[in-house]
């Protein structure tokens, strides 16, 4: 669970740090059918995310974020509904943080199981939330991850016939988290697992959903870029296609010895 929140009367709290006119909460409706993320913002007061519908007796990963301009709720790594637009600072609450219990109405409890609660002092990106969910039981524990890095010489051919080369360092771990570093842009991209293969995208982007049948796909999605990559021969070769700023391109790559320390 990630974020800042607040509750409504009669709504069992999942995570809550709130007074009557301050704080935040991640709460579930009294019939346990939907979750909302609440924040008390200076001016508007209590404002919630969209409602997320759930079923009982099922584990979910839920996250709520407030970035100063919108409230978003996530379920199993994906944003749900439309973000709620609101601006202003969260009013600090004097009550202590409670998990599964209302700090104001102390006889009100969440009836269920809660695990791996986390609260951050900033709004996580959609990429970070997606990666945390897909890390599974390993979470963000680096000691449990085995990391393998490979390097590739890449040729990109654009729709106008122009080509450019690049050098990639690709590092993957067994907990579904990794990175891709481009020499040309000097950008490091996050990786996530999708459909049996890793996906890469700029940290300002969000994961793509779907893929091309028959591909062992890497899903690429950035602020201005998206595409598909296919590892061939145990990752020895790469081929793919994509769109950047509205312009189509194709990619071919060959694994080469890493000439500098992997990231």
DAZIGI-V86842 format. One record per backbone hydrogen bond with DSSP energy under -0.5 kcal/mol. CO is the residue of the C=O (numbers start at 1). NH is the residue of the N-H. Records with the same first field share a line. If there is no record, write none. Layout:
BEGIN
CO = NH / NH
END
This chain:
BEGIN
1 = 118
2 = 64
8 = 11
10 = 12
12 = 28
14 = 100
15 = 26
16 = 98
17 = 24
19 = 22
22 = 19
23 = 40
24 = 6 / 17
25 = 6 / 27 / 38
26 = 14 / 15
27 = 36
29 = 32
33 = 54
34 = 29
35 = 52
36 = 27
37 = 49
38 = 25
39 = 41 / 47
40 = 91
41 = 45
42 = 44
45 = 41
47 = 39
51 = 53
52 = 35
55 = 58
60 = 62
61 = 76
63 = 74
65 = 72
68 = 88
69 = 86
70 = 67
71 = 84
72 = 65
73 = 80
74 = 63
75 = 78
78 = 75
80 = 73
83 = 85
84 = 71
89 = 42
91 = 23
98 = 16 / 100
100 = 110
101 = 103
104 = 106
105 = 102 / 108
107 = 109
108 = 102
109 = 111
110 = 112
122 = 124
125 = 129
126 = 130
127 = 131
128 = 132
129 = 133
130 = 134
131 = 135
133 = 136
135 = 138
136 = 139
138 = 141
140 = 142
141 = 144
142 = 145
145 = 147
146 = 174
148 = 172
150 = 170
151 = 256
152 = 154 / 168
153 = 254
154 = 166
155 = 252
156 = 158 / 164
157 = 250
158 = 161
162 = 158
164 = 156
166 = 154
167 = 183
168 = 152 / 170
169 = 171 / 181
170 = 150
171 = 179
172 = 148
173 = 176
176 = 193
177 = 173
178 = 191
179 = 171
180 = 189
181 = 169
182 = 186
187 = 182 / 189
189 = 180
190 = 201
191 = 178
192 = 199
194 = 197
197 = 194
199 = 192
200 = 221
201 = 190
202 = 205
211 = 213
212 = 215
215 = 217
216 = 231
217 = 219
218 = 220 / 229
219 = 200
220 = 227
224 = 245
225 = 222
226 = 243
227 = 220
228 = 241
229 = 218
230 = 239
232 = 236 / 237
233 = 236
236 = 255
237 = 232
238 = 253
239 = 230
240 = 251
241 = 228
242 = 249
243 = 226
244 = 247
247 = 244
248 = 159
249 = 242
250 = 157
251 = 240
252 = 155
253 = 238
254 = 153
256 = 151
END
